[in-house]
Amino acid sequence: MQALKRRVKSMLSKAVEPQMVELKSKLERIERIVSMPVGSALGSTVGAIWRGGVGGMAVDAAGRESPAMTNKYRDELAFWHHSIKHDPIGAFHGPYEDVYGGWQRGRLEELREFLGLATWADLEAWAASRSAIEIGPGPYPSISLLQWKRGIAVDPLVDAYVAEDLLPKRGHCDKLVLLASAAERIPLPGNSFEIMVAENCLDHVDDPGAVVAEVKRVLASGGLFWLLVDLMEYRDHMHPNPFSEQSLVALLTQHGFEIVRHRVNDHKSHPNAYGEFRGLLRKP
């Protein structure tokens, strides 16, 4: 086992070129797997979803509890439940739907600008004829502020958001299909959406390479990927895969995405981040 770990580390040390980013991610995951105790459920974290409310648990594809993901998801759910239900002023400095809804509207206004649309009404008209999917939106999907031809929000904690009544009452969340799924394995047909939205979630997932591959799979040819990612070196169980601008761009281009437009600035959501990447990408 030690020899295998040394071999994996040796391979990792050579994976320094941008085109090797996806391989490096996979090798890091292999090292985590071979470090697990004998008899543990290998790879059981990938694709795990939450079942129940705040007292629920994460289960893998076979329906067995995934203790590691139960701990991770429970921490995330505890943040949302406490912030929305008990202390919105402390968490958001104002009423939850007013403040968080304003943030989500601001993100869509930037999408409008990147698309070259003049007004919010133009964005509404643009959305009305398109199918959208958002991954990892938390309890307030940004796409819920627009009416789409078809809209789907994919999040492993959807069961809890519904059970604990955390979804917004305003907007069009009731018109969305809420799908309890991890972004590494989206149970939807390929080539079926015109825009994919991922707001600050790619560093939270277990396998970013698998997520980007799924994004490409479900998008139609010419489909758009609207992406926001905190840039940082810090990692924890909630943020297992941090990105720099270079590693993120390498991952995206490795999967064939074209960058239509992007920006990097010092705005950030996580206190340990040093900046933020915002990009509009296109599947060829």
C-alpha positions as protocol buffer text, in pm:
chain_id: "A"
residue {
  index: 1
  type: MET
  ca { x: 0 y: 0 z: 0 }
}
residue {
  index: 2
  type: GLN
  ca { x: 283 y: 243 z: 87 }
}
residue {
  index: 3
  type: ALA
  ca { x: 455 y: 165 z: -242 }
}
residue {
  index: 4
  type: LEU
  ca { x: 133 y: 244 z: -428 }
}
residue {
  index: 5
  type: LYS
  ca { x: 99 y: 575 z: -241 }
}
residue {
  index: 6
  type: ARG
  ca { x: 461 y: 667 z: -325 }
}
residue {
  index: 7
  type: ARG
  ca { x: 396 y: 588 z: -690 }
}
residue {
  index: 8
  type: VAL
  ca { x: 82 y: 803 z: -693 }
}
residue {
  index: 9
  type: LYS
  ca { x: 270 y: 1094 z: -532 }
}
residue {
  index: 10
  type: SER
  ca { x: 547 y: 1059 z: -789 }
}
residue {
  index: 11
  type: MET
  ca { x: 291 y: 1080 z: -1068 }
}
residue {
  index: 12
  type: LEU
  ca { x: 133 y: 1385 z: -905 }
}
residue {
  index: 13
  type: SER
  ca { x: 465 y: 1565 z: -888 }
}
residue {
  index: 14
  type: LYS
  ca { x: 494 y: 1541 z: -1266 }
}
residue {
  index: 15
  type: ALA
  ca { x: 141 y: 1667 z: -1337 }
}
residue {
  index: 16
  type: VAL
  ca { x: 231 y: 2033 z: -1363 }
}
residue {
  index: 17
  type: GLU
  ca { x: 129 y: 2128 z: -1716 }
}
residue {
  index: 18
  type: PRO
  ca { x: -220 y: 2281 z: -1772 }
}
residue {
  index: 19
  type: GLN
  ca { x: -324 y: 1990 z: -1992 }
}
residue {
  index: 20
  type: MET
  ca { x: -253 y: 1756 z: -1698 }
}
residue {
  index: 21
  type: VAL
  ca { x: -499 y: 1921 z: -1455 }
}
residue {
  index: 22
  type: GLU
  ca { x: -775 y: 1664 z: -1504 }
}
residue {
  index: 23
  type: LEU
  ca { x: -529 y: 1377 z: -1457 }
}
residue {
  index: 24
  type: LYS
  ca { x: -393 y: 1543 z: -1145 }
}
residue {
  index: 25
  type: SER
  ca { x: -745 y: 1566 z: -1001 }
}
residue {
  index: 26
  type: LYS
  ca { x: -804 y: 1196 z: -1067 }
}
residue {
  index: 27
  type: LEU
  ca { x: -469 y: 1098 z: -916 }
}
residue {
  index: 28
  type: GLU
  ca { x: -542 y: 1300 z: -602 }
}
residue {
  index: 29
  type: ARG
  ca { x: -869 y: 1111 z: -570 }
}
residue {
  index: 30
  type: ILE
  ca { x: -687 y: 779 z: -614 }
}
residue {
  index: 31
  type: GLU
  ca { x: -451 y: 875 z: -331 }
}
residue {
  index: 32
  type: ARG
  ca { x: -748 y: 954 z: -106 }
}
residue {
  index: 33
  type: ILE
  ca { x: -901 y: 615 z: -191 }
}
residue {
  index: 34
  type: VAL
  ca { x: -586 y: 410 z: -122 }
}
residue {
  index: 35
  type: SER
  ca { x: -551 y: 593 z: 211 }
}
residue {
  index: 36
  type: MET
  ca { x: -894 y: 473 z: 325 }
}
residue {
  index: 37
  type: PRO
  ca { x: -916 y: 189 z: 580 }
}
residue {
  index: 38
  type: VAL
  ca { x: -949 y: -161 z: 437 }
}
residue {
  index: 39
  type: GLY
  ca { x: -1314 y: -253 z: 397 }
}
residue {
  index: 40
  type: SER
  ca { x: -1441 y: 102 z: 363 }
}
residue {
  index: 41
  type: ALA
  ca { x: -1683 y: 192 z: 85 }
}
residue {
  index: 42
  type: LEU
  ca { x: -1448 y: 305 z: -191 }
}
residue {
  index: 43
  type: GLY
  ca { x: -1575 y: 604 z: -381 }
}
residue {
  index: 44
  type: SER
  ca { x: -1903 y: 609 z: -188 }
}
residue {
  index: 45
  type: THR
  ca { x: -1889 y: 987 z: -153 }
}
residue {
  index: 46
  type: VAL
  ca { x: -1929 y: 1052 z: -527 }
}
residue {
  index: 47
  type: GLY
  ca { x: -2295 y: 1092 z: -613 }
}
residue {
  index: 48
  type: ALA
  ca { x: -2419 y: 1089 z: -254 }
}
residue {
  index: 49
  type: ILE
  ca { x: -2742 y: 1280 z: -183 }
}
residue {
  index: 50
  type: TRP
  ca { x: -2926 y: 1387 z: 132 }
}
residue {
  index: 51
  type: ARG
  ca { x: -3247 y: 1222 z: 248 }
}
residue {
  index: 52
  type: GLY
  ca { x: -3480 y: 1385 z: 503 }
}
residue {
  index: 53
  type: GLY
  ca { x: -3471 y: 1714 z: 690 }
}
residue {
  index: 54
  type: VAL
  ca { x: -3207 y: 1843 z: 932 }
}
residue {
  index: 55
  type: GLY
  ca { x: -3204 y: 1504 z: 1107 }
}
residue {
  index: 56
  type: GLY
  ca { x: -3148 y: 1311 z: 785 }
}
residue {
  index: 57
  type: MET
  ca { x: -2837 y: 1160 z: 632 }
}
residue {
  index: 58
  type: ALA
  ca { x: -2642 y: 1129 z: 308 }
}
residue {
  index: 59
  type: VAL
  ca { x: -2682 y: 809 z: 110 }
}
residue {
  index: 60
  type: ASP
  ca { x: -2480 y: 671 z: -179 }
}
residue {
  index: 61
  type: ALA
  ca { x: -2612 y: 534 z: -509 }
}
residue {
  index: 62
  type: ALA
  ca { x: -2695 y: 202 z: -339 }
}
residue {
  index: 63
  type: GLY
  ca { x: -2895 y: 371 z: -63 }
}
residue {
  index: 64
  type: ARG
  ca { x: -2633 y: 313 z: 207 }
}
residue {
  index: 65
  type: GLU
  ca { x: -2534 y: 592 z: 443 }
}
residue {
  index: 66
  type: SER
  ca { x: -2216 y: 776 z: 346 }
}
residue {
  index: 67
  type: PRO
  ca { x: -2077 y: 899 z: 681 }
}
residue {
  index: 68
  type: ALA
  ca { x: -1824 y: 1138 z: 528 }
}
residue {
  index: 69
  type: MET
  ca { x: -2089 y: 1306 z: 314 }
}
residue {
  index: 70
  type: THR
  ca { x: -2339 y: 1307 z: 603 }
}
residue {
  index: 71
  type: ASN
  ca { x: -2091 y: 1520 z: 798 }
}
residue {
  index: 72
  type: LYS
  ca { x: -2024 y: 1749 z: 503 }
}
residue {
  index: 73
  type: TYR
  ca { x: -2388 y: 1795 z: 402 }
}
residue {
  index: 74
  type: ARG
  ca { x: -2503 y: 1833 z: 763 }
}
residue {
  index: 75
  type: ASP
  ca { x: -2265 y: 2126 z: 809 }
}
residue {
  index: 76
  type: GLU
  ca { x: -2391 y: 2294 z: 492 }
}
residue {
  index: 77
  type: LEU
  ca { x: -2754 y: 2232 z: 582 }
}
residue {
  index: 78
  type: ALA
  ca { x: -2698 y: 2363 z: 935 }
}
residue {
  index: 79
  type: PHE
  ca { x: -2566 y: 2690 z: 789 }
}
residue {
  index: 80
  type: TRP
  ca { x: -2869 y: 2741 z: 567 }
}
residue {
  index: 81
  type: HIS
  ca { x: -3122 y: 2633 z: 830 }
}
residue {
  index: 82
  type: HIS
  ca { x: -2977 y: 2857 z: 1102 }
}
residue {
  index: 83
  type: SER
  ca { x: -2923 y: 3153 z: 869 }
}
residue {
  index: 84
  type: ILE
  ca { x: -3267 y: 3144 z: 709 }
}
residue {
  index: 85
  type: LYS
  ca { x: -3483 y: 3030 z: 999 }
}
residue {
  index: 86
  type: HIS
  ca { x: -3310 y: 3173 z: 1306 }
}
residue {
  index: 87
  type: ASP
  ca { x: -3064 y: 3452 z: 1226 }
}
residue {
  index: 88
  type: PRO
  ca { x: -3111 y: 3609 z: 882 }
}
residue {
  index: 89
  type: ILE
  ca { x: -3004 y: 3950 z: 1012 }
}
residue {
  index: 90
  type: GLY
  ca { x: -2676 y: 3814 z: 1144 }
}
residue {
  index: 91
  type: ALA
  ca { x: -2612 y: 3604 z: 833 }
}
residue {
  index: 92
  type: PHE
  ca { x: -2736 y: 3836 z: 561 }
}
residue {
  index: 93
  type: HIS
  ca { x: -2765 y: 4174 z: 736 }
}
residue {
  index: 94
  type: GLY
  ca { x: -3131 y: 4193 z: 640 }
}
residue {
  index: 95
  type: PRO
  ca { x: -3436 y: 3984 z: 548 }
}
residue {
  index: 96
  type: TYR
  ca { x: -3322 y: 3667 z: 373 }
}
residue {
  index: 97
  type: GLU
  ca { x: -3530 y: 3692 z: 56 }
}
residue {
  index: 98
  type: ASP
  ca { x: -3460 y: 4064 z: 17 }
}
residue {
  index: 99
  type: VAL
  ca { x: -3083 y: 4036 z: 58 }
}
residue {
  index: 100
  type: TYR
  ca { x: -3010 y: 3699 z: -99 }
}
residue {
  index: 101
  type: GLY
  ca { x: -3261 y: 3760 z: -374 }
}
residue {
  index: 102
  type: GLY
  ca { x: -3083 y: 4087 z: -445 }
}
residue {
  index: 103
  type: TRP
  ca { x: -2750 y: 3905 z: -473 }
}
residue {
  index: 104
  type: GLN
  ca { x: -2900 y: 3653 z: -715 }
}
residue {
  index: 105
  type: ARG
  ca { x: -3056 y: 3929 z: -924 }
}
residue {
  index: 106
  type: GLY
  ca { x: -2716 y: 4100 z: -939 }
}
residue {
  index: 107
  type: ARG
  ca { x: -2561 y: 3780 z: -1073 }
}
residue {
  index: 108
  type: LEU
  ca { x: -2825 y: 3759 z: -1344 }
}
residue {
  index: 109
  type: GLU
  ca { x: -2775 y: 4125 z: -1429 }
}
residue {
  index: 110
  type: GLU
  ca { x: -2410 y: 4041 z: -1495 }
}
residue {
  index: 111
  type: LEU
  ca { x: -2523 y: 3755 z: -1718 }
}
residue {
  index: 112
  type: ARG
  ca { x: -2741 y: 4005 z: -1905 }
}
residue {
  index: 113
  type: GLU
  ca { x: -2437 y: 4228 z: -1952 }
}
residue {
  index: 114
  type: PHE
  ca { x: -2217 y: 3940 z: -2070 }
}
residue {
  index: 115
  type: LEU
  ca { x: -2487 y: 3842 z: -2320 }
}
residue {
  index: 116
  type: GLY
  ca { x: -2504 y: 4197 z: -2454 }
}
residue {
  index: 117
  type: LEU
  ca { x: -2868 y: 4246 z: -2359 }
}
residue {
  index: 118
  type: ALA
  ca { x: -2981 y: 4600 z: -2279 }
}
residue {
  index: 119
  type: THR
  ca { x: -3251 y: 4553 z: -2013 }
}
residue {
  index: 120
  type: TRP
  ca { x: -3392 y: 4305 z: -1762 }
}
residue {
  index: 121
  type: ALA
  ca { x: -3695 y: 4268 z: -1990 }
}
residue {
  index: 122
  type: ASP
  ca { x: -3458 y: 4160 z: -2269 }
}
residue {
  index: 123
  type: LEU
  ca { x: -3311 y: 3896 z: -2038 }
}
residue {
  index: 124
  type: GLU
  ca { x: -3661 y: 3775 z: -1948 }
}
residue {
  index: 125
  type: ALA
  ca { x: -3745 y: 3739 z: -2316 }
}
residue {
  index: 126
  type: TRP
  ca { x: -3417 y: 3558 z: -2379 }
}
residue {
  index: 127
  type: ALA
  ca { x: -3482 y: 3313 z: -2094 }
}
residue {
  index: 128
  type: ALA
  ca { x: -3841 y: 3242 z: -2192 }
}
residue {
  index: 129
  type: SER
  ca { x: -3728 y: 3057 z: -2505 }
}
residue {
  index: 130
  type: ARG
  ca { x: -3447 y: 2856 z: -2344 }
}
residue {
  index: 131
  type: SER
  ca { x: -3397 y: 2557 z: -2116 }
}
residue {
  index: 132
  type: ALA
  ca { x: -3180 y: 2616 z: -1809 }
}
residue {
  index: 133
  type: ILE
  ca { x: -3025 y: 2396 z: -1544 }
}
residue {
  index: 134
  type: GLU
  ca { x: -2847 y: 2510 z: -1227 }
}
residue {
  index: 135
  type: ILE
  ca { x: -2620 y: 2286 z: -1020 }
}
residue {
  index: 136
  type: GLY
  ca { x: -2549 y: 2334 z: -650 }
}
residue {
  index: 137
  type: PRO
  ca { x: -2776 y: 2636 z: -608 }
}
residue {
  index: 138
  type: GLY
  ca { x: -2848 y: 2592 z: -237 }
}
residue {
  index: 139
  type: PRO
  ca { x: -3201 y: 2680 z: -129 }
}
residue {
  index: 140
  type: TYR
  ca { x: -3219 y: 2990 z: -354 }
}
residue {
  index: 141
  type: PRO
  ca { x: -3154 y: 2904 z: -722 }
}
residue {
  index: 142
  type: SER
  ca { x: -3059 y: 3212 z: -921 }
}
residue {
  index: 143
  type: ILE
  ca { x: -3258 y: 3079 z: -1217 }
}
residue {
  index: 144
  type: SER
  ca { x: -3575 y: 3101 z: -1004 }
}
residue {
  index: 145
  type: LEU
  ca { x: -3582 y: 3477 z: -1071 }
}
residue {
  index: 146
  type: LEU
  ca { x: -3664 y: 3417 z: -1438 }
}
residue {
  index: 147
  type: GLN
  ca { x: -3927 y: 3213 z: -1620 }
}
residue {
  index: 148
  type: TRP
  ca { x: -3762 y: 2965 z: -1853 }
}
residue {
  index: 149
  type: LYS
  ca { x: -3900 y: 2738 z: -2119 }
}
residue {
  index: 150
  type: ARG
  ca { x: -3777 y: 2467 z: -1884 }
}
residue {
  index: 151
  type: GLY
  ca { x: -3583 y: 2511 z: -1559 }
}
residue {
  index: 152
  type: ILE
  ca { x: -3421 y: 2247 z: -1337 }
}
residue {
  index: 153
  type: ALA
  ca { x: -3227 y: 2300 z: -1012 }
}
residue {
  index: 154
  type: VAL
  ca { x: -2994 y: 2013 z: -919 }
}
residue {
  index: 155
  type: ASP
  ca { x: -2866 y: 1990 z: -561 }
}
residue {
  index: 156
  type: PRO
  ca { x: -2792 y: 1691 z: -332 }
}
residue {
  index: 157
  type: LEU
  ca { x: -2970 y: 1871 z: -44 }
}
residue {
  index: 158
  type: VAL
  ca { x: -3300 y: 1937 z: -223 }
}
residue {
  index: 159
  type: ASP
  ca { x: -3493 y: 1699 z: 6 }
}
residue {
  index: 160
  type: ALA
  ca { x: -3390 y: 1903 z: 310 }
}
residue {
  index: 161
  type: TYR
  ca { x: -3465 y: 2239 z: 149 }
}
residue {
  index: 162
  type: VAL
  ca { x: -3820 y: 2121 z: 82 }
}
residue {
  index: 163
  type: ALA
  ca { x: -3865 y: 1945 z: 419 }
}
residue {
  index: 164
  type: GLU
  ca { x: -3742 y: 2249 z: 615 }
}
residue {
  index: 165
  type: ASP
  ca { x: -3929 y: 2504 z: 400 }
}
residue {
  index: 166
  type: LEU
  ca { x: -3612 y: 2692 z: 301 }
}
residue {
  index: 167
  type: LEU
  ca { x: -3702 y: 2769 z: -60 }
}
residue {
  index: 168
  type: PRO
  ca { x: -3792 y: 3129 z: -153 }
}
residue {
  index: 169
  type: LYS
  ca { x: -4157 y: 3227 z: -174 }
}
residue {
  index: 170
  type: ARG
  ca { x: -4096 y: 3497 z: -433 }
}
residue {
  index: 171
  type: GLY
  ca { x: -3993 y: 3455 z: -791 }
}
residue {
  index: 172
  type: HIS
  ca { x: -4060 y: 3135 z: -983 }
}
residue {
  index: 173
  type: CYS
  ca { x: -3907 y: 2860 z: -769 }
}
residue {
  index: 174
  type: ASP
  ca { x: -4239 y: 2678 z: -776 }
}
residue {
  index: 175
  type: LYS
  ca { x: -4204 y: 2654 z: -1154 }
}
residue {
  index: 176
  type: LEU
  ca { x: -3867 y: 2478 z: -1136 }
}
residue {
  index: 177
  type: VAL
  ca { x: -3812 y: 2105 z: -1126 }
}
residue {
  index: 178
  type: LEU
  ca { x: -3603 y: 2035 z: -814 }
}
residue {
  index: 179
  type: LEU
  ca { x: -3377 y: 1735 z: -863 }
}
residue {
  index: 180
  type: ALA
  ca { x: -3199 y: 1566 z: -570 }
}
residue {
  index: 181
  type: SER
  ca { x: -2870 y: 1472 z: -730 }
}
residue {
  index: 182
  type: ALA
  ca { x: -2498 y: 1531 z: -710 }
}
residue {
  index: 183
  type: ALA
  ca { x: -2350 y: 1719 z: -1005 }
}
residue {
  index: 184
  type: GLU
  ca { x: -2108 y: 1433 z: -1085 }
}
residue {
  index: 185
  type: ARG
  ca { x: -2403 y: 1218 z: -1193 }
}
residue {
  index: 186
  type: ILE
  ca { x: -2695 y: 1417 z: -1330 }
}
residue {
  index: 187
  type: PRO
  ca { x: -2983 y: 1184 z: -1425 }
}
residue {
  index: 188
  type: LEU
  ca { x: -3087 y: 1387 z: -1729 }
}
residue {
  index: 189
  type: PRO
  ca { x: -3043 y: 1328 z: -2103 }
}
residue {
  index: 190
  type: GLY
  ca { x: -2748 y: 1478 z: -2287 }
}
residue {
  index: 191
  type: ASN
  ca { x: -2759 y: 1770 z: -2529 }
}
residue {
  index: 192
  type: SER
  ca { x: -3081 y: 1897 z: -2374 }
}
residue {
  index: 193
  type: PHE
  ca { x: -3012 y: 2239 z: -2214 }
}
residue {
  index: 194
  type: GLU
  ca { x: -2909 y: 2574 z: -2357 }
}
residue {
  index: 195
  type: ILE
  ca { x: -2754 y: 2717 z: -2041 }
}
residue {
  index: 196
  type: MET
  ca { x: -2595 y: 2567 z: -1731 }
}
residue {
  index: 197
  type: VAL
  ca { x: -2550 y: 2782 z: -1418 }
}
residue {
  index: 198
  type: ALA
  ca { x: -2298 y: 2705 z: -1141 }
}
residue {
  index: 199
  type: GLU
  ca { x: -2272 y: 2977 z: -877 }
}
residue {
  index: 200
  type: ASN
  ca { x: -1983 y: 2919 z: -638 }
}
residue {
  index: 201
  type: CYS
  ca { x: -2018 y: 2541 z: -616 }
}
residue {
  index: 202
  type: LEU
  ca { x: -1740 y: 2381 z: -822 }
}
residue {
  index: 203
  type: ASP
  ca { x: -1488 y: 2387 z: -535 }
}
residue {
  index: 204
  type: HIS
  ca { x: -1745 y: 2216 z: -309 }
}
residue {
  index: 205
  type: VAL
  ca { x: -1785 y: 1901 z: -519 }
}
residue {
  index: 206
  type: ASP
  ca { x: -1596 y: 1576 z: -476 }
}
residue {
  index: 207
  type: ASP
  ca { x: -1480 y: 1545 z: -839 }
}
residue {
  index: 208
  type: PRO
  ca { x: -1469 y: 1873 z: -1037 }
}
residue {
  index: 209
  type: GLY
  ca { x: -1354 y: 1696 z: -1352 }
}
residue {
  index: 210
  type: ALA
  ca { x: -1658 y: 1469 z: -1347 }
}
residue {
  index: 211
  type: VAL
  ca { x: -1884 y: 1771 z: -1290 }
}
residue {
  index: 212
  type: VAL
  ca { x: -1742 y: 1964 z: -1585 }
}
residue {
  index: 213
  type: ALA
  ca { x: -1779 y: 1653 z: -1800 }
}
residue {
  index: 214
  type: GLU
  ca { x: -2146 y: 1629 z: -1696 }
}
residue {
  index: 215
  type: VAL
  ca { x: -2199 y: 1998 z: -1771 }
}
residue {
  index: 216
  type: LYS
  ca { x: -2065 y: 1942 z: -2121 }
}
residue {
  index: 217
  type: ARG
  ca { x: -2276 y: 1629 z: -2164 }
}
residue {
  index: 218
  type: VAL
  ca { x: -2612 y: 1784 z: -2075 }
}
residue {
  index: 219
  type: LEU
  ca { x: -2554 y: 2108 z: -2268 }
}
residue {
  index: 220
  type: ALA
  ca { x: -2664 y: 2124 z: -2629 }
}
residue {
  index: 221
  type: SER
  ca { x: -2410 y: 2220 z: -2895 }
}
residue {
  index: 222
  type: GLY
  ca { x: -2342 y: 2590 z: -2856 }
}
residue {
  index: 223
  type: GLY
  ca { x: -2485 y: 2581 z: -2503 }
}
residue {
  index: 224
  type: LEU
  ca { x: -2359 y: 2829 z: -2244 }
}
residue {
  index: 225
  type: PHE
  ca { x: -2194 y: 2764 z: -1908 }
}
residue {
  index: 226
  type: TRP
  ca { x: -2239 y: 3054 z: -1661 }
}
residue {
  index: 227
  type: LEU
  ca { x: -1977 y: 2993 z: -1392 }
}
residue {
  index: 228
  type: LEU
  ca { x: -1868 y: 3160 z: -1067 }
}
residue {
  index: 229
  type: VAL
  ca { x: -1580 y: 3019 z: -859 }
}
residue {
  index: 230
  type: ASP
  ca { x: -1392 y: 3151 z: -556 }
}
residue {
  index: 231
  type: LEU
  ca { x: -1016 y: 3145 z: -610 }
}
residue {
  index: 232
  type: MET
  ca { x: -813 y: 3021 z: -313 }
}
residue {
  index: 233
  type: GLU
  ca { x: -557 y: 2774 z: -184 }
}
residue {
  index: 234
  type: TYR
  ca { x: -751 y: 2696 z: 135 }
}
residue {
  index: 235
  type: ARG
  ca { x: -933 y: 2364 z: 152 }
}
residue {
  index: 236
  type: ASP
  ca { x: -1153 y: 2185 z: 407 }
}
residue {
  index: 237
  type: HIS
  ca { x: -1424 y: 1917 z: 398 }
}
residue {
  index: 238
  type: MET
  ca { x: -1670 y: 2175 z: 261 }
}
residue {
  index: 239
  type: HIS
  ca { x: -1424 y: 2297 z: -5 }
}
residue {
  index: 240
  type: PRO
  ca { x: -1217 y: 1991 z: -99 }
}
residue {
  index: 241
  type: ASN
  ca { x: -1106 y: 2118 z: -441 }
}
residue {
  index: 242
  type: PRO
  ca { x: -988 y: 2482 z: -441 }
}
residue {
  index: 243
  type: PHE
  ca { x: -893 y: 2654 z: -767 }
}
residue {
  index: 244
  type: SER
  ca { x: -655 y: 2916 z: -896 }
}
residue {
  index: 245
  type: GLU
  ca { x: -744 y: 3101 z: -1215 }
}
residue {
  index: 246
  type: GLN
  ca { x: -487 y: 2894 z: -1403 }
}
residue {
  index: 247
  type: SER
  ca { x: -605 y: 2554 z: -1280 }
}
residue {
  index: 248
  type: LEU
  ca { x: -970 y: 2644 z: -1340 }
}
residue {
  index: 249
  type: VAL
  ca { x: -914 y: 2765 z: -1696 }
}
residue {
  index: 250
  type: ALA
  ca { x: -703 y: 2456 z: -1765 }
}
residue {
  index: 251
  type: LEU
  ca { x: -981 y: 2226 z: -1644 }
}
residue {
  index: 252
  type: LEU
  ca { x: -1244 y: 2404 z: -1855 }
}
residue {
  index: 253
  type: THR
  ca { x: -1037 y: 2409 z: -2173 }
}
residue {
  index: 254
  type: GLN
  ca { x: -933 y: 2048 z: -2117 }
}
residue {
  index: 255
  type: HIS
  ca { x: -1302 y: 1960 z: -2152 }
}
residue {
  index: 256
  type: GLY
  ca { x: -1334 y: 2165 z: -2467 }
}
residue {
  index: 257
  type: PHE
  ca { x: -1513 y: 2475 z: -2338 }
}
residue {
  index: 258
  type: GLU
  ca { x: -1454 y: 2804 z: -2519 }
}
residue {
  index: 259
  type: ILE
  ca { x: -1432 y: 3116 z: -2303 }
}
residue {
  index: 260
  type: VAL
  ca { x: -1671 y: 3373 z: -2446 }
}
residue {
  index: 261
  type: ARG
  ca { x: -1588 y: 3629 z: -2180 }
}
residue {
  index: 262
  type: HIS
  ca { x: -1454 y: 3623 z: -1825 }
}
residue {
  index: 263
  type: ARG
  ca { x: -1330 y: 3844 z: -1548 }
}
residue {
  index: 264
  type: VAL
  ca { x: -1127 y: 3800 z: -1230 }
}
residue {
  index: 265
  type: ASN
  ca { x: -1147 y: 4047 z: -944 }
}
residue {
  index: 266
  type: ASP
  ca { x: -1086 y: 4061 z: -570 }
}
residue {
  index: 267
  type: HIS
  ca { x: -1451 y: 4007 z: -477 }
}
residue {
  index: 268
  type: LYS
  ca { x: -1499 y: 3679 z: -288 }
}
residue {
  index: 269
  type: SER
  ca { x: -1755 y: 3479 z: -96 }
}
residue {
  index: 270
  type: HIS
  ca { x: -1519 y: 3275 z: 121 }
}
residue {
  index: 271
  type: PRO
  ca { x: -1302 y: 3467 z: 371 }
}
residue {
  index: 272
  type: ASN
  ca { x: -993 y: 3268 z: 270 }
}
residue {
  index: 273
  type: ALA
  ca { x: -1035 y: 3332 z: -102 }
}
residue {
  index: 274
  type: TYR
  ca { x: -815 y: 3588 z: -276 }
}
residue {
  index: 275
  type: GLY
  ca { x: -1048 y: 3655 z: -568 }
}
residue {
  index: 276
  type: GLU
  ca { x: -1332 y: 3540 z: -786 }
}
residue {
  index: 277
  type: PHE
  ca { x: -1357 y: 3401 z: -1139 }
}
residue {
  index: 278
  type: ARG
  ca { x: -1669 y: 3477 z: -1341 }
}
residue {
  index: 279
  type: GLY
  ca { x: -1696 y: 3325 z: -1684 }
}
residue {
  index: 280
  type: LEU
  ca { x: -1937 y: 3276 z: -1970 }
}
residue {
  index: 281
  type: LEU
  ca { x: -1827 y: 2968 z: -2162 }
}
residue {
  index: 282
  type: ARG
  ca { x: -1962 y: 2787 z: -2464 }
}
residue {
  index: 283
  type: LYS
  ca { x: -1975 y: 2421 z: -2560 }
}
residue {
  index: 284
  type: PRO
  ca { x: -1856 y: 2400 z: -2923 }
}
